[in-house]
Amino acid sequence: MAERDPQIGIEAARGFDAELRKKTSRSIGWTIVRQISDQLFSLIVFVMLARLLSKEAVGIFAMAYVFAEVGRIIATGGLMQIIARVQVVDARLKDTIFWSNMAIAIVYVALVWIAAPWIAGWIEQPGLVDPLRALAFVLPINALGGTHMALRLREFGHKTIALRSLVAGLIGGGAAVAAAFAGAGIWALVIQRALTETISTVLAWTSYRWMPGRAFSWKQARHNLGFGGNLTIAQLIFLMMVRVQDLLIGANLGAAAVGTYRVAWRSNEIFANGAIQPFASVGLQTYSRLQHDADGLCQAYRSMLGMCSAISFPALVGFGVLAPEVVPLVFGAKWAQAGQLAQVFAVIAVPYTLNYFASPLLTAMGNSRRQRTLAVVQLLATILLTWLALPFGLMAVAIAYVARSYLTLPLQIRFLTQSTPIRLRDTVAAVRAPFIASSTMGALLWGGLAMVQTHGWIAIAAAIPLGGLFYFAALALLSPFHRQLAMKLLTRKRLVQS
């Protein structure tokens, strides 16, 4: 049985009706705009910084970033999702969440400041101390705007969030590149993080005009921590599933190896997040409104997962085929090994996409306990397989991570079927056609590139449009849902033009 939040009313949602479809579609659209602009600009900044900075600088920042993200999740993670899920948001709830966030953030800064030398010694990276302390001070800035952002998202205010993200990314990324050109080294990345979070917080306050008051309630805080605690633990573990490898690699193979591994993962992540995040970020608001309507929830899940996988699968598979060529051409020859690792990560398309859908579904249904259990199993499997793979080098570590994602996928699907009306057939129906079409496209691309023996930008420029044409033709042939979706989009475009 799902855990029930007493603040959730008993009135059932009206289903995945026209109004909710419109809000969801509009929010997805603006989130796609945000993700495209974010990922495009992020890619440009990332490429420039990767060319300007050393592998060691990128690796040390990646390790410091782990602890900065841990603090952000502890301060804001689980509590923010409470705002999306409750039926009524009153002054007591808002004030309690806001002041709880700020208090936790300040305490975490003090702990990191004290523990930084010990952490650096533990992973044998003395250069980690100062960046780690500096990034910790960004956390209260993030917490200052977290409640405002969650309240705006609750109202499907994704247009405002998209504009906020664009402005913050432009200023933060531009400052980082300028600092890197000036020889700031790793501090260019610290500056980027600090400026981006500061501007995001200022814009969050201007987009949702609310001033925190004094309606803080210890009873409400205990309730929030009781429900949000499981979500926070799950988010921490999901973070560590990816980033614990940075710490293990740094302690065993050095900071340069972490830099190589992080560039490989980030290369895939840019494409994956651009395709998946618009649906995942809107999903919690939509599923929360449908938590009492089984048919509406299944319909929303299949529709959103079908659209998402149609984008994420070919993006990851296509990039995976081209990664050994693309990564050294774009980031520089020193990152050639990252291109080989990125090809391995591309195989993770199916579990990576499904993982982003499981979390908001379990949260919307109030089953944070299963979400936490799933995260614990995934983390322990990641640590074990990474530890076994480390003696064999970075390639073995990448393979171990991909293997873990498939080994734990059955447990994730089981939890979904136990906690929600979603059944395995719903998931299979949503992803079957995109999986077949993208897998076939990848095999043809790989075989074609091997046959023509052409390398560099010419091969990439020819492969992308040819692969895309084949994929969309195959998808339209295999899936009535995607054919209908394409027709709707074309019809809407014609109406707008006329």
Long-range contacts (C-beta under 8 A, 24 or more apart in sequence): 2-365, 2-366, 2-367, 2-419, 3-227, 3-366, 3-367, 3-368, 3-369, 4-366, 5-82, 5-85, 5-86, 5-227, 5-366, 6-223, 7-86, 7-87, 7-88, 7-93, 8-85, 8-86, 8-87, 8-291, 8-366, 9-87, 9-88, 10-292, 11-87, 11-292, 12-292, 12-293, 13-289, 13-290, 13-291, 13-292, 13-293, 13-296, 14-293, 15-290, 15-293, 15-295, 15-296, 16-286, 16-290, 16-293, 16-296, 16-297, 16-299, 16-300, 16-303, 17-296, 20-286, 20-289, 20-290, 23-156, 23-286, 24-156, 24-282, 24-285, 24-286, 24-300, 24-304, 26-156, 26-158, 26-159, 27-156, 27-158, 27-282, 27-285, 28-158, 28-278, 28-279, 28-282, 28-304, 28-307, 30-158, 30-159, 30-161, 30-162, 31-158, 31-161, 31-162, 31-277, 31-278, 31-279, 31-281, 31-282, 32-278, 33-162, 34-158, 34-161, 34-162, 34-165, 34-166, 34-278, 35-273, 35-274, 35-275, 35-277, 35-278, 36-274, 37-162, 37-165, 37-166, 37-169, 38-165, 38-166, 38-169, 38-274, 39-270, 39-271, 39-273, 39-274, 41-166, 41-169, 41-170, 41-173, 42-169, 42-173, 42-270, 43-270, 44-173, 45-169, 45-173, 45-174, 45-176, 45-177, 45-192, 46-266, 46-270, 47-330, 47-331, 48-177, 48-180, 49-176, 49-177, 49-180, 49-188, 49-189, 50-263, 50-331, 50-332, 50-335, 51-331, 51-332, 52-177, 52-180, 52-181, 52-188, 53-180, 53-185, 53-186, 53-188, 53-189, 54-185, 54-256, 54-259, 55-255, 55-256, 55-257, 55-259, 55-260, 55-334, 56-127, 56-254, 56-255, 56-256, 56-259, 57-185, 57-186, 57-189, 57-259, 58-189, 58-258, 58-259, 58-262, 58-263, 59-246, 59-250, 59-254, 59-255, 59-256, 59-257, 59-258, 59-259, 59-260, 59-262, 60-125, 60-127, 60-128, 60-131, 60-186, 60-255, 60-258, 61-131, 61-186, 61-189, 61-190, 62-243, 62-246, 62-258, 62-259, 62-262, 63-123, 63-125, 63-128, 63-246, 63-247, 63-250, 63-255, 63-258, 64-128, 64-131, 64-132, 64-135, 65-135, 65-193, 65-243, 66-239, 66-240, 66-243, 66-244, 66-246, 66-247, 67-112, 67-119, 67-132, 67-135, 67-136, 68-132, 68-135, 68-136, 68-138, 68-139, 68-193, 69-239, 69-243, 70-236, 70-239, 70-240, 71-105, 71-108, 71-109, 71-112, 71-136, 71-139, 72-139, 72-142, 72-143, 73-232, 73-235, 73-236, 73-239, 74-104, 74-108, 74-232, 74-236, 75-101, 75-102, 75-104, 75-105, 75-108, 75-139, 75-142, 75-143, 75-146, 76-101, 76-142, 76-143, 76-146, 77-228, 77-231, 77-232, 77-235, 77-236, 78-227, 78-228, 78-229, 78-230, 78-231, 78-232, 78-233, 78-235, 78-368, 79-146, 79-224, 79-228, 79-232, 80-146, 80-147, 80-149, 80-150, 81-150, 81-228, 81-231, 81-284, 81-363, 82-224, 82-227, 82-228, 83-147, 83-150, 83-151, 83-154, 84-150, 84-153, 84-154, 84-284, 84-285, 84-288, 85-284, 85-288, 85-363, 85-364, 85-366, 89-151, 89-154, 91-213, 91-215, 92-215, 92-216, 92-217, 92-220, 93-220, 93-224, 94-147, 94-151, 94-210, 94-212, 94-215, 95-212, 95-213, 95-214, 95-215, 95-216, 95-217, 96-215, 96-216, 96-217, 96-220, 96-221, 96-224, 97-147, 97-150, 97-224, 98-147, 98-212, 99-212, 99-216, 100-221, 100-224, 100-225, 101-143, 101-146, 101-147, 102-140, 102-143, 102-144, 104-143, 105-139, 105-140, 105-142, 105-143, 106-140, 108-136, 108-139, 109-136, 109-137, 109-139, 109-140, 112-136, 122-251, 123-247, 123-250, 123-251, 124-250, 124-251, 125-250, 125-255, 127-186, 127-255, 131-186, 131-187, 131-189, 131-190, 134-187, 134-190, 134-194, 135-190, 135-193, 135-194, 137-194, 138-193, 138-194, 138-197, 138-198, 141-194, 141-197, 141-198, 141-201, 142-197, 142-200, 142-201, 144-201, 145-200, 145-201, 145-202, 145-203, 145-204, 145-205, 146-204, 147-212, 148-204, 148-205, 148-207, 148-208, 148-210, 149-200, 149-204, 149-208, 151-208, 151-210, 152-204, 152-207, 152-208, 153-281, 153-285, 154-285, 156-282, 156-285, 157-207, 157-208, 158-281, 158-282, 160-207, 161-207, 163-203, 164-200, 164-203, 164-204, 164-207, 165-200, 167-199, 167-203, 168-195, 168-196, 168-197, 168-199, 168-200, 168-203, 169-196, 171-195, 171-196, 171-199, 172-196, 172-199, 227-366, 227-368, 230-368, 230-369, 230-371, 230-372, 231-363, 231-368, 231-371, 231-372, 233-372, 233-375, 234-359, 234-368, 234-371, 234-372, 234-374, 234-375, 235-375, 236-375, 237-372, 237-375, 237-376, 237-378, 237-379, 238-355, 238-359, 238-375, 238-378, 240-379, 240-382, 241-375, 241-378, 241-379, 241-382, 242-401, 244-379, 244-382, 244-383, 244-386, 245-382, 245-386, 245-397, 245-401, 248-383, 248-386, 248-387, 248-390, 249-390, 249-394, 249-397, 252-390, 253-390, 253-393, 253-394, 257-394, 260-335, 260-337, 260-338, 260-341, 260-394, 261-338, 261-341, 261-394, 261-397, 261-398, 263-327, 263-331, 263-335, 263-338, 264-327, 264-337, 264-338, 264-339, 264-340, 264-341, 264-342, 264-345, 264-398, 265-341, 265-342, 265-345, 267-319, 267-323, 267-326, 267-327, 267-331, 267-338, 267-339, 267-342, 268-316, 268-319, 268-320, 268-323, 268-342, 268-345, 268-346, 268-348, 271-315, 271-316, 271-319, 272-312, 272-315, 272-316, 272-349, 272-352, 272-353, 274-315, 275-308, 275-311, 275-312, 275-315, 275-316, 276-308, 276-312, 276-352, 276-353, 276-356, 277-356, 278-308, 279-304, 279-305, 279-307, 279-308, 279-356, 279-357, 280-308, 280-356, 280-357, 280-359, 280-360, 283-357, 283-360, 283-361, 283-364, 284-360, 284-363, 284-364, 287-360, 287-361, 287-363, 287-364, 287-365, 288-363, 288-364, 290-364, 291-364, 291-365, 291-366, 294-421, 295-421, 297-420, 297-421, 297-422, 298-421, 298-422, 298-423, 298-426, 301-357, 301-361, 301-422, 301-426, 301-430, 302-426, 302-429, 302-430, 304-357, 305-353, 305-354, 305-357, 305-427, 305-430, 305-431, 306-429, 306-430, 306-431, 306-434, 306-479, 306-481, 306-482, 307-485, 308-353, 308-356, 308-357, 309-353, 309-430, 309-431, 309-434, 309-435, 310-433, 310-434, 310-475, 310-482, 312-349, 312-352, 312-353, 313-349, 313-350, 313-353, 313-431, 313-434, 313-435, 313-437, 313-438, 314-434, 314-437, 314-438, 314-441, 314-467, 314-468, 314-471, 316-346, 316-348, 316-349, 316-352, 316-438, 317-346, 317-349, 317-438, 317-439, 317-441, 317-442, 318-438, 318-441, 318-442, 318-445, 318-463, 318-464, 318-467, 318-468, 318-471, 319-346, 320-344, 320-345, 320-346, 320-347, 320-442, 321-346, 321-442, 321-445, 321-446, 321-449, 321-463, 321-467, 322-445, 322-460, 322-463, 322-464, 325-455, 325-456, 325-459, 325-460, 326-460, 329-456, 329-457, 329-460, 337-394, 340-395, 341-394, 341-395, 341-398, 344-395, 344-398, 344-399, 344-402, 345-398, 345-401, 345-402, 347-402, 348-401, 348-402, 348-405, 349-438, 350-406, 350-409, 350-431, 350-435, 351-405, 351-406, 351-408, 351-409, 351-412, 352-405, 353-431, 354-409, 354-412, 354-413, 354-427, 354-431, 355-405, 355-412, 358-412, 358-415, 358-416, 361-416, 361-419, 361-420, 361-422, 362-415, 362-416, 362-419, 362-420, 365-419, 365-420, 367-415, 367-419, 370-415, 370-418, 370-419, 371-415, 373-415, 374-408, 374-411, 374-412, 374-415, 377-408, 377-411, 378-404, 378-408, 381-407, 381-408, 432-478, 432-479, 433-475, 433-478, 433-479, 433-481, 433-482, 434-475, 434-479, 434-482, 436-474, 436-478, 437-471, 437-474, 437-475, 437-478, 438-471, 440-470, 440-474, 441-467, 441-470, 441-471, 441-474, 444-470
